């Protein structure tokens, strides 16, 4: 398990959910800035294909053919923390 890969997935999905939340529910510019910051953090954490640490990064969350692409299949797990935090701060 690569901790940086988990953190990159968490930051990516949190940023996407913050963008959705900004445009759909709450027009708070801090949400937009946080989303942009998280997307930048994700880009900086993801290794280039020619780096040695890329293999461990790619092998995280891949279990054979089952759940092969974590970007598409693990979104519910990685959006849970940001959904929970936003529910604490923004009530309907």
Biopython code that builds the backbone (N, CA, C, O; Angstrom):
import numpy as np
from Bio.PDB.StructureBuilder import StructureBuilder

atoms = [
    (1, "UNK", "N", (0.828, -1.188, 0.000)),
    (1, "UNK", "CA", (0.000, 0.000, 0.000)),
    (1, "UNK", "C", (0.871, 1.250, 0.000)),
    (1, "UNK", "O", (1.795, 1.382, 0.803)),
    (2, "UNK", "N", (0.576, 2.119, -0.872)),
    (2, "UNK", "CA", (1.309, 3.360, -0.988)),
    (2, "UNK", "C", (0.467, 4.488, -0.381)),
    (2, "UNK", "O", (-0.620, 4.796, -0.869)),
    (3, "UNK", "N", (0.983, 5.095, 0.687)),
    (3, "UNK", "CA", (0.250, 6.134, 1.390)),
    (3, "UNK", "C", (0.038, 7.371, 0.513)),
    (3, "UNK", "O", (-1.006, 8.020, 0.589)),
    (4, "UNK", "N", (1.018, 7.689, -0.306)),
    (4, "UNK", "CA", (0.901, 8.856, -1.191)),
    (4, "UNK", "C", (-0.214, 8.641, -2.218)),
    (4, "UNK", "O", (-0.924, 9.585, -2.564)),
    (5, "UNK", "N", (-0.373, 7.411, -2.708)),
    (5, "UNK", "CA", (-1.444, 7.126, -3.657)),
    (5, "UNK", "C", (-2.810, 7.285, -2.996)),
    (5, "UNK", "O", (-3.732, 7.829, -3.603)),
    (6, "UNK", "N", (-2.944, 6.820, -1.774)),
    (6, "UNK", "CA", (-4.206, 6.996, -1.054)),
    (6, "UNK", "C", (-4.501, 8.462, -0.800)),
    (6, "UNK", "O", (-5.641, 8.906, -0.935)),
    (7, "UNK", "N", (-3.475, 9.211, -0.434)),
    (7, "UNK", "CA", (-3.648, 10.638, -0.193)),
    (7, "UNK", "C", (-3.988, 11.385, -1.489)),
    (7, "UNK", "O", (-4.789, 12.320, -1.472)),
    (8, "UNK", "N", (-3.389, 10.980, -2.596)),
    (8, "UNK", "CA", (-3.693, 11.609, -3.883)),
    (8, "UNK", "C", (-5.133, 11.333, -4.297)),
    (8, "UNK", "O", (-5.816, 12.230, -4.791)),
    (9, "UNK", "N", (-5.602, 10.099, -4.101)),
    (9, "UNK", "CA", (-6.997, 9.779, -4.421)),
    (9, "UNK", "C", (-7.953, 10.551, -3.524)),
    (9, "UNK", "O", (-8.974, 11.056, -3.990)),
    (10, "UNK", "N", (-7.629, 10.643, -2.253)),
    (10, "UNK", "CA", (-8.471, 11.385, -1.328)),
    (10, "UNK", "C", (-8.533, 12.863, -1.711)),
    (10, "UNK", "O", (-9.608, 13.462, -1.684)),
    (11, "UNK", "N", (-7.405, 13.448, -2.061)),
    (11, "UNK", "CA", (-7.382, 14.858, -2.457)),
    (11, "UNK", "C", (-8.133, 15.080, -3.770)),
    (11, "UNK", "O", (-8.852, 16.069, -3.914)),
    (12, "UNK", "N", (-7.971, 14.171, -4.718)),
    (12, "UNK", "CA", (-8.637, 14.311, -6.012)),
    (12, "UNK", "C", (-10.150, 14.261, -5.866)),
    (12, "UNK", "O", (-10.856, 15.137, -6.366)),
    (13, "UNK", "N", (-10.646, 13.236, -5.180)),
    (13, "UNK", "CA", (-12.091, 13.099, -5.025)),
    (13, "UNK", "C", (-12.677, 14.187, -4.130)),
    (13, "UNK", "O", (-13.807, 14.623, -4.349)),
    (14, "UNK", "N", (-11.936, 14.622, -3.144)),
    (14, "UNK", "CA", (-12.407, 15.726, -2.307)),
    (14, "UNK", "C", (-12.514, 17.009, -3.120)),
    (14, "UNK", "O", (-13.461, 17.779, -2.953)),
    (15, "UNK", "N", (-11.552, 17.236, -3.993)),
    (15, "UNK", "CA", (-11.590, 18.425, -4.851)),
    (15, "UNK", "C", (-12.785, 18.375, -5.799)),
    (15, "UNK", "O", (-13.468, 19.380, -5.998)),
    (16, "UNK", "N", (-13.034, 17.207, -6.381)),
    (16, "UNK", "CA", (-14.184, 17.094, -7.273)),
    (16, "UNK", "C", (-15.491, 17.336, -6.526)),
    (16, "UNK", "O", (-16.387, 18.014, -7.029)),
    (17, "UNK", "N", (-15.591, 16.780, -5.326)),
    (17, "UNK", "CA", (-16.814, 16.979, -4.556)),
    (17, "UNK", "C", (-16.962, 18.431, -4.107)),
    (17, "UNK", "O", (-18.078, 18.949, -4.062)),
    (18, "UNK", "N", (-15.857, 19.090, -3.776)),
    (18, "UNK", "CA", (-15.926, 20.504, -3.421)),
    (18, "UNK", "C", (-16.375, 21.364, -4.606)),
    (18, "UNK", "O", (-17.133, 22.317, -4.430)),
    (19, "UNK", "N", (-15.913, 21.033, -5.799)),
    (19, "UNK", "CA", (-16.368, 21.756, -6.990)),
    (19, "UNK", "C", (-17.867, 21.560, -7.203)),
    (19, "UNK", "O", (-18.593, 22.513, -7.488)),
    (20, "UNK", "N", (-18.318, 20.324, -7.063)),
    (20, "UNK", "CA", (-19.752, 20.049, -7.176)),
    (20, "UNK", "C", (-20.543, 20.829, -6.124)),
    (20, "UNK", "O", (-21.558, 21.452, -6.434)),
    (21, "UNK", "N", (-20.069, 20.788, -4.886)),
    (21, "UNK", "CA", (-20.762, 21.454, -3.789)),
    (21, "UNK", "C", (-20.791, 22.966, -3.996)),
    (21, "UNK", "O", (-21.781, 23.620, -3.667)),
    (22, "UNK", "N", (-19.727, 23.512, -4.531)),
    (22, "UNK", "CA", (-19.673, 24.949, -4.800)),
    (22, "UNK", "C", (-20.716, 25.356, -5.834)),
    (22, "UNK", "O", (-21.453, 26.320, -5.627)),
    (23, "UNK", "N", (-20.780, 24.631, -6.937)),
    (23, "UNK", "CA", (-21.686, 25.024, -8.007)),
    (23, "UNK", "C", (-23.132, 24.605, -7.751)),
    (23, "UNK", "O", (-24.047, 25.265, -8.243)),
    (24, "UNK", "N", (-23.366, 23.538, -7.004)),
    (24, "UNK", "CA", (-24.725, 23.041, -6.822)),
    (24, "UNK", "C", (-25.407, 23.564, -5.566)),
    (24, "UNK", "O", (-26.621, 23.768, -5.572)),
    (25, "UNK", "N", (-24.658, 23.787, -4.488)),
    (25, "UNK", "CA", (-25.329, 24.076, -3.226)),
    (25, "UNK", "C", (-24.901, 25.365, -2.539)),
    (25, "UNK", "O", (-25.760, 26.141, -2.120)),
    (26, "UNK", "N", (-23.634, 25.612, -2.413)),
    (26, "UNK", "CA", (-23.153, 26.729, -1.597)),
    (26, "UNK", "C", (-22.132, 27.542, -2.386)),
    (26, "UNK", "O", (-21.094, 27.010, -2.780)),
    (27, "UNK", "N", (-22.408, 28.807, -2.619)),
    (27, "UNK", "CA", (-21.517, 29.665, -3.390)),
    (27, "UNK", "C", (-20.475, 30.336, -2.490)),
    (27, "UNK", "O", (-20.420, 31.564, -2.418)),
    (28, "UNK", "N", (-19.673, 29.560, -1.822)),
    (28, "UNK", "CA", (-18.633, 30.063, -0.931)),
    (28, "UNK", "C", (-17.289, 29.986, -1.666)),
    (28, "UNK", "O", (-16.870, 28.894, -2.051)),
    (29, "UNK", "N", (-16.606, 31.112, -1.868)),
    (29, "UNK", "CA", (-15.355, 31.077, -2.639)),
    (29, "UNK", "C", (-14.243, 30.280, -1.959)),
    (29, "UNK", "O", (-13.308, 29.845, -2.631)),
    (30, "UNK", "N", (-14.320, 30.081, -0.659)),
    (30, "UNK", "CA", (-13.308, 29.255, 0.017)),
    (30, "UNK", "C", (-13.372, 27.795, -0.437)),
    (30, "UNK", "O", (-12.353, 27.106, -0.483)),
    (31, "UNK", "N", (-14.568, 27.337, -0.768)),
    (31, "UNK", "CA", (-14.705, 25.971, -1.290)),
    (31, "UNK", "C", (-13.999, 25.827, -2.635)),
    (31, "UNK", "O", (-13.338, 24.824, -2.902)),
    (32, "UNK", "N", (-14.153, 26.845, -3.472)),
    (32, "UNK", "CA", (-13.505, 26.818, -4.785)),
    (32, "UNK", "C", (-11.982, 26.875, -4.649)),
    (32, "UNK", "O", (-11.267, 26.153, -5.344)),
    (33, "UNK", "N", (-11.496, 27.722, -3.766)),
    (33, "UNK", "CA", (-10.047, 27.800, -3.537)),
    (33, "UNK", "C", (-9.495, 26.503, -2.953)),
    (33, "UNK", "O", (-8.408, 26.066, -3.332)),
    (34, "UNK", "N", (-10.229, 25.890, -2.040)),
    (34, "UNK", "CA", (-9.791, 24.606, -1.474)),
    (34, "UNK", "C", (-9.757, 23.517, -2.536)),
    (34, "UNK", "O", (-8.847, 22.688, -2.553)),
    (35, "UNK", "N", (-10.751, 23.519, -3.424)),
    (35, "UNK", "CA", (-10.782, 22.522, -4.499)),
    (35, "UNK", "C", (-9.601, 22.698, -5.451)),
    (35, "UNK", "O", (-8.970, 21.718, -5.848)),
    (36, "UNK", "N", (-9.304, 23.932, -5.814)),
    (36, "UNK", "CA", (-8.165, 24.186, -6.708)),
    (36, "UNK", "C", (-6.859, 23.792, -6.021)),
    (36, "UNK", "O", (-5.978, 23.208, -6.653)),
    (37, "UNK", "N", (-6.728, 24.105, -4.741)),
    (37, "UNK", "CA", (-5.534, 23.713, -3.991)),
    (37, "UNK", "C", (-5.368, 22.205, -3.909)),
    (37, "UNK", "O", (-4.254, 21.695, -4.024)),
    (38, "UNK", "N", (-6.472, 21.489, -3.712)),
    (38, "UNK", "CA", (-6.393, 20.029, -3.651)),
    (38, "UNK", "C", (-6.039, 19.420, -4.998)),
    (38, "UNK", "O", (-5.301, 18.437, -5.062)),
    (39, "UNK", "N", (-6.560, 19.997, -6.074)),
    (39, "UNK", "CA", (-6.199, 19.490, -7.401)),
    (39, "UNK", "C", (-4.717, 19.724, -7.689)),
    (39, "UNK", "O", (-4.052, 18.863, -8.263)),
    (40, "UNK", "N", (-4.206, 20.876, -7.296)),
    (40, "UNK", "CA", (-2.769, 21.143, -7.458)),
    (40, "UNK", "C", (-1.941, 20.189, -6.614)),
    (40, "UNK", "O", (-0.902, 19.704, -7.061)),
    (41, "UNK", "N", (-2.393, 19.917, -5.401)),
    (41, "UNK", "CA", (-1.690, 18.982, -4.526)),
    (41, "UNK", "C", (-1.675, 17.581, -5.128)),
    (41, "UNK", "O", (-0.679, 16.866, -5.018)),
    (42, "UNK", "N", (-2.778, 17.188, -5.765)),
    (42, "UNK", "CA", (-2.839, 15.875, -6.407)),
    (42, "UNK", "C", (-1.842, 15.772, -7.549)),
    (42, "UNK", "O", (-1.174, 14.750, -7.704)),
    (43, "UNK", "N", (-1.742, 16.819, -8.341)),
    (43, "UNK", "CA", (-0.791, 16.817, -9.460)),
    (43, "UNK", "C", (0.642, 16.719, -8.944)),
    (43, "UNK", "O", (1.464, 16.009, -9.523)),
    (44, "UNK", "N", (0.939, 17.420, -7.872)),
    (44, "UNK", "CA", (2.297, 17.383, -7.322)),
    (44, "UNK", "C", (2.634, 16.034, -6.680)),
    (44, "UNK", "O", (3.795, 15.625, -6.684)),
    (45, "UNK", "N", (1.645, 15.348, -6.136)),
    (45, "UNK", "CA", (1.896, 14.058, -5.479)),
    (45, "UNK", "C", (2.012, 12.893, -6.448)),
    (45, "UNK", "O", (2.667, 11.897, -6.140)),
    (46, "UNK", "N", (1.389, 13.000, -7.612)),
    (46, "UNK", "CA", (1.390, 11.899, -8.572)),
    (46, "UNK", "C", (2.728, 11.849, -9.296)),
    (46, "UNK", "O", (3.147, 12.838, -9.897)),
    (47, "UNK", "N", (3.410, 10.685, -9.242)),
    (47, "UNK", "CA", (4.726, 10.594, -9.902)),
    (47, "UNK", "C", (4.586, 10.481, -11.425)),
    (47, "UNK", "O", (3.566, 10.027, -11.943)),
    (48, "UNK", "N", (5.638, 10.905, -12.117)),
    (48, "UNK", "CA", (5.686, 10.766, -13.567)),
    (48, "UNK", "C", (5.842, 9.294, -13.932)),
    (48, "UNK", "O", (6.324, 8.512, -13.113)),
    (49, "UNK", "N", (5.444, 8.892, -15.149)),
    (49, "UNK", "CA", (5.534, 7.476, -15.532)),
    (49, "UNK", "C", (6.946, 6.913, -15.511)),
    (49, "UNK", "O", (7.108, 5.710, -15.306)),
    (50, "UNK", "N", (7.965, 7.723, -15.712)),
    (50, "UNK", "CA", (9.330, 7.206, -15.768)),
    (50, "UNK", "C", (9.994, 7.115, -14.393)),
    (50, "UNK", "O", (11.119, 6.625, -14.303)),
    (51, "UNK", "N", (9.352, 7.561, -13.340)),
    (51, "UNK", "CA", (9.943, 7.492, -12.002)),
    (51, "UNK", "C", (9.806, 6.086, -11.422)),
    (51, "UNK", "O", (8.865, 5.360, -11.744)),
    (52, "UNK", "N", (10.754, 5.713, -10.565)),
    (52, "UNK", "CA", (10.754, 4.380, -9.977)),
    (52, "UNK", "C", (9.583, 4.160, -9.030)),
    (52, "UNK", "O", (9.068, 3.046, -8.937)),
    (53, "UNK", "N", (9.160, 5.195, -8.333)),
    (53, "UNK", "CA", (8.083, 5.032, -7.365)),
    (53, "UNK", "C", (6.711, 4.919, -8.027)),
    (53, "UNK", "O", (5.708, 4.764, -7.329)),
    (54, "UNK", "N", (6.646, 4.992, -9.329)),
    (54, "UNK", "CA", (5.372, 4.900, -10.049)),
    (54, "UNK", "C", (4.759, 3.510, -9.946)),
    (54, "UNK", "O", (3.536, 3.386, -9.896)),
    (55, "UNK", "N", (5.582, 2.456, -9.912)),
    (55, "UNK", "CA", (5.045, 1.094, -9.845)),
    (55, "UNK", "C", (4.254, 0.879, -8.556)),
    (55, "UNK", "O", (3.153, 0.331, -8.592)),
    (56, "UNK", "N", (4.798, 1.299, -7.433)),
    (56, "UNK", "CA", (4.078, 1.175, -6.169)),
    (56, "UNK", "C", (2.830, 2.041, -6.139)),
    (56, "UNK", "O", (1.826, 1.683, -5.524)),
    (57, "UNK", "N", (2.905, 3.166, -6.800)),
    (57, "UNK", "CA", (1.755, 4.065, -6.882)),
    (57, "UNK", "C", (0.631, 3.425, -7.690)),
    (57, "UNK", "O", (-0.536, 3.499, -7.305)),
    (58, "UNK", "N", (0.986, 2.793, -8.814)),
    (58, "UNK", "CA", (-0.020, 2.156, -9.671)),
    (58, "UNK", "C", (-0.582, 0.878, -9.059)),
    (58, "UNK", "O", (-1.738, 0.534, -9.306)),
    (59, "UNK", "N", (0.214, 0.174, -8.268)),
    (59, "UNK", "CA", (-0.223, -1.096, -7.697)),
    (59, "UNK", "C", (-1.182, -0.917, -6.525)),
    (59, "UNK", "O", (-1.863, -1.865, -6.136)),
    (60, "UNK", "N", (-1.243, 0.270, -5.966)),
    (60, "UNK", "CA", (-2.144, 0.521, -4.849)),
    (60, "UNK", "C", (-3.590, 0.478, -5.327)),
    (60, "UNK", "O", (-3.935, 1.073, -6.347)),
    (61, "UNK", "N", (-4.411, -0.217, -4.595)),
    (61, "UNK", "CA", (-5.845, -0.372, -4.844)),
    (61, "UNK", "C", (-6.176, -1.176, -6.091)),
    (61, "UNK", "O", (-7.333, -1.177, -6.513)),
    (62, "UNK", "N", (-5.229, -1.850, -6.689)),
    (62, "UNK", "CA", (-5.507, -2.750, -7.804)),
    (62, "UNK", "C", (-5.447, -4.182, -7.286)),
    (62, "UNK", "O", (-4.421, -4.625, -6.769)),
    (63, "UNK", "N", (-6.541, -4.888, -7.428)),
    (63, "UNK", "CA", (-6.608, -6.268, -6.974)),
    (63, "UNK", "C", (-6.938, -7.159, -8.171)),
    (63, "UNK", "O", (-8.069, -7.621, -8.317)),
    (64, "UNK", "N", (-5.964, -7.390, -9.006)),
    (64, "UNK", "CA", (-6.190, -8.195, -10.205)),
    (64, "UNK", "C", (-7.140, -7.485, -11.140)),
    (64, "UNK", "O", (-7.008, -6.283, -11.372)),
    (65, "UNK", "N", (-8.093, -8.214, -11.676)),
    (65, "UNK", "CA", (-9.083, -7.612, -12.566)),
    (65, "UNK", "C", (-10.256, -7.017, -11.798)),
    (65, "UNK", "O", (-11.064, -6.280, -12.363)),
    (66, "UNK", "N", (-10.348, -7.338, -10.506)),
    (66, "UNK", "CA", (-11.435, -6.811, -9.695)),
    (66, "UNK", "C", (-11.057, -5.418, -9.195)),
    (66, "UNK", "O", (-9.986, -5.241, -8.614)),
    (67, "UNK", "N", (-11.898, -4.460, -9.408)),
    (67, "UNK", "CA", (-11.640, -3.066, -9.046)),
    (67, "UNK", "C", (-10.323, -2.585, -9.650)),
    (67, "UNK", "O", (-9.474, -2.036, -8.948)),
    (68, "UNK", "N", (-10.162, -2.790, -10.942)),
    (68, "UNK", "CA", (-8.899, -2.516, -11.608)),
    (68, "UNK", "C", (-8.555, -1.040, -11.636)),
    (68, "UNK", "O", (-7.400, -0.673, -11.422)),
    (69, "UNK", "N", (-9.517, -0.198, -11.892)),
    (69, "UNK", "CA", (-9.259, 1.241, -11.977)),
    (69, "UNK", "C", (-9.800, 1.931, -10.737)),
    (69, "UNK", "O", (-11.002, 2.181, -10.655)),
    (70, "UNK", "N", (-8.950, 2.244, -9.773)),
    (70, "UNK", "CA", (-9.452, 2.872, -8.546)),
    (70, "UNK", "C", (-10.059, 4.243, -8.775)),
    (70, "UNK", "O", (-10.893, 4.682, -7.983)),
    (71, "UNK", "N", (-9.667, 4.926, -9.831)),
    (71, "UNK", "CA", (-10.212, 6.242, -10.120)),
    (71, "UNK", "C", (-11.714, 6.171, -10.378)),
    (71, "UNK", "O", (-12.443, 7.109, -10.057)),
    (72, "UNK", "N", (-12.179, 5.067, -10.955)),
    (72, "UNK", "CA", (-13.586, 4.923, -11.280)),
    (72, "UNK", "C", (-14.365, 4.132, -10.238)),
    (72, "UNK", "O", (-15.577, 4.313, -10.123)),
    (73, "UNK", "N", (-13.715, 3.271, -9.483)),
    (73, "UNK", "CA", (-14.451, 2.351, -8.626)),
    (73, "UNK", "C", (-14.406, 2.677, -7.137)),
    (73, "UNK", "O", (-15.223, 2.147, -6.385)),
    (74, "UNK", "N", (-13.506, 3.509, -6.690)),
    (74, "UNK", "CA", (-13.382, 3.795, -5.271)),
    (74, "UNK", "C", (-13.879, 5.189, -4.907)),
    (74, "UNK", "O", (-13.576, 5.664, -3.812)),
    (75, "UNK", "N", (-14.616, 5.855, -5.762)),
    (75, "UNK", "CA", (-15.006, 7.244, -5.533)),
    (75, "UNK", "C", (-15.861, 7.410, -4.294)),
    (75, "UNK", "O", (-15.744, 8.427, -3.610)),
    (76, "UNK", "N", (-16.723, 6.444, -3.976)),
    (76, "UNK", "CA", (-17.607, 6.554, -2.823)),
    (76, "UNK", "C", (-16.820, 6.562, -1.516)),
    (76, "UNK", "O", (-17.167, 7.284, -0.582)),
    (77, "UNK", "N", (-15.774, 5.768, -1.453)),
    (77, "UNK", "CA", (-14.933, 5.696, -0.251)),
    (77, "UNK", "C", (-14.175, 7.004, -0.050)),
    (77, "UNK", "O", (-14.082, 7.504, 1.071)),
    (78, "UNK", "N", (-13.645, 7.547, -1.112)),
    (78, "UNK", "CA", (-12.804, 8.734, -0.992)),
    (78, "UNK", "C", (-13.591, 10.037, -0.861)),
    (78, "UNK", "O", (-13.026, 11.048, -0.443)),
    (79, "UNK", "N", (-14.874, 10.039, -1.205)),
    (79, "UNK", "CA", (-15.659, 11.258, -1.005)),
    (79, "UNK", "C", (-16.346, 11.284, 0.353)),
    (79, "UNK", "O", (-16.891, 12.315, 0.746)),
    (80, "UNK", "N", (-16.330, 10.177, 1.069)),
    (80, "UNK", "CA", (-17.006, 10.149, 2.368)),
    (80, "UNK", "C", (-16.463, 11.175, 3.367)),
    (80, "UNK", "O", (-17.268, 11.866, 3.993)),
    (81, "UNK", "N", (-15.135, 11.317, 3.556)),
    (81, "UNK", "CA", (-14.659, 12.299, 4.545)),
    (81, "UNK", "C", (-15.071, 13.736, 4.230)),
    (81, "UNK", "O", (-15.456, 14.472, 5.138)),
    (82, "UNK", "N", (-15.000, 14.146, 2.979)),
    (82, "UNK", "CA", (-15.349, 15.527, 2.646)),
    (82, "UNK", "C", (-16.856, 15.735, 2.738)),
    (82, "UNK", "O", (-17.303, 16.815, 3.125)),
    (83, "UNK", "N", (-17.650, 14.720, 2.388)),
    (83, "UNK", "CA", (-19.096, 14.844, 2.546)),
    (83, "UNK", "C", (-19.462, 14.981, 4.013)),
    (83, "UNK", "O", (-20.346, 15.764, 4.359)),
    (84, "UNK", "N", (-18.800, 14.238, 4.870)),
    (84, "UNK", "CA", (-19.061, 14.311, 6.305)),
    (84, "UNK", "C", (-18.676, 15.681, 6.864)),
    (84, "UNK", "O", (-19.437, 16.276, 7.628)),
    (85, "UNK", "N", (-17.504, 16.178, 6.489)),
    (85, "UNK", "CA", (-17.078, 17.495, 6.966)),
    (85, "UNK", "C", (-18.007, 18.615, 6.484)),
    (85, "UNK", "O", (-18.346, 19.515, 7.252)),
    (86, "UNK", "N", (-18.405, 18.559, 5.245)),
    (86, "UNK", "CA", (-19.309, 19.588, 4.732)),
    (86, "UNK", "C", (-20.675, 19.515, 5.390)),
    (86, "UNK", "O", (-21.328, 20.542, 5.575)),
    (87, "UNK", "N", (-21.117, 18.313, 5.746)),
    (87, "UNK", "CA", (-22.405, 18.206, 6.431)),
    (87, "UNK", "C", (-22.332, 18.808, 7.839)),
    (87, "UNK", "O", (-23.350, 19.252, 8.370)),
    (88, "UNK", "N", (-21.161, 18.828, 8.438)),
    (88, "UNK", "CA", (-21.019, 19.454, 9.748)),
    (88, "UNK", "C", (-21.094, 20.971, 9.662)),
    (88, "UNK", "O", (-21.664, 21.612, 10.544)),
    (89, "UNK", "N", (-20.529, 21.549, 8.615)),
    (89, "UNK", "CA", (-20.459, 22.991, 8.483)),
    (89, "UNK", "C", (-21.643, 23.634, 7.773)),
    (89, "UNK", "O", (-22.038, 24.750, 8.111)),
    (90, "UNK", "N", (-22.213, 22.938, 6.791)),
    (90, "UNK", "CA", (-23.304, 23.490, 5.998)),
    (90, "UNK", "C", (-24.533, 22.620, 6.169)),
    (90, "UNK", "O", (-24.609, 21.527, 5.608)),
    (91, "UNK", "N", (-25.485, 23.097, 6.934)),
    (91, "UNK", "CA", (-26.741, 22.366, 7.132)),
    (91, "UNK", "C", (-27.782, 22.897, 6.164)),
    (91, "UNK", "O", (-27.776, 24.078, 5.815)),
    (92, "UNK", "N", (-28.674, 22.018, 5.733)),
    (92, "UNK", "CA", (-29.765, 22.452, 4.831)),
    (92, "UNK", "C", (-30.860, 23.131, 5.600)),
    (92, "UNK", "O", (-31.853, 23.560, 5.012)),
]
sb = StructureBuilder()
sb.init_structure("model")
sb.init_model(0)
sb.init_chain("A")
sb.init_seg("    ")
for serial, (resi, resn, name, xyz) in enumerate(atoms, 1):
    if name == "N":
        sb.init_residue(resn, " ", resi, " ")
    sb.init_atom(name, np.array(xyz, "f"), 0.0, 1.0, " ", f" {name:<3s}", serial, name[0])
structure = sb.get_structure()
